[in-house]
């Protein structure tokens, strides 16, 4: 199942679309860590500290707002 992971960082909100639910679970397990590291497109990305993390199944309708 694919969807969108929504990451809340200190001053940013990051939307990562078209990812597997396992990706979301991996990030969720690292909440409140100083360095949240995950692989995207075979590259390791350090998101810094994220908390909390939300999951939205399927695509987000950006014209409507969610």
N, C-alpha and C positions, 0 to 999 in steps of 0.2 A: 504494500500500500504506500503510495507516495503522497506527499503533501508539502506544507510550508512550515518550517521551523522559525519561530519568532524569538529573537534573543534581545533581552533588555540589558544594556550595558550602562556604565555610569552616566554617560551623556548621549548615548546613541541607542537606536533600535535598529536591529539588523533582521532582514527577511531573507531567508534562504529557501528558494522555491525548488520544487521537483526533487525532493530528497526522500529517501526511505525512512520509515518510522524508526528503524534501528539507529539512524543518524541522530534523530531527535533524542532517543534514549541515551545515547553516548554523551551528548551535550548535557542533558538533564542530570546525569550522574556526576558531572563535573561542576555543577552550580556552586557558587561561592568560593571556588578555587581561584587563585590568582591568575592561572594560565589554563584556559579551557582550550585544549588542542583536539582538532578533528581533521580527518582527511576529506578533501573536496577535490574531485577531478584529479586524483592521484597526487595531490599536494597537501602537505600538512599546514594547517592554518591555525594560528594562535589568536583566539578571540579575546584574550585577556579575561577579566572577571565578568561573568554573566550571571544574572539572577533577577527574576525567575525566567524560565523558558516555557513557551507555549507552543502547541501543535495545532495546525489547522489542516484538516483533511482536504484533499483535492486542491484546486487552484483558488487564489484569492481574486475576487472581482474588483479590480482596482478602480473601475469607473464608479462603482457603488461605495467602495471604501473598505470592504472585507469580503 
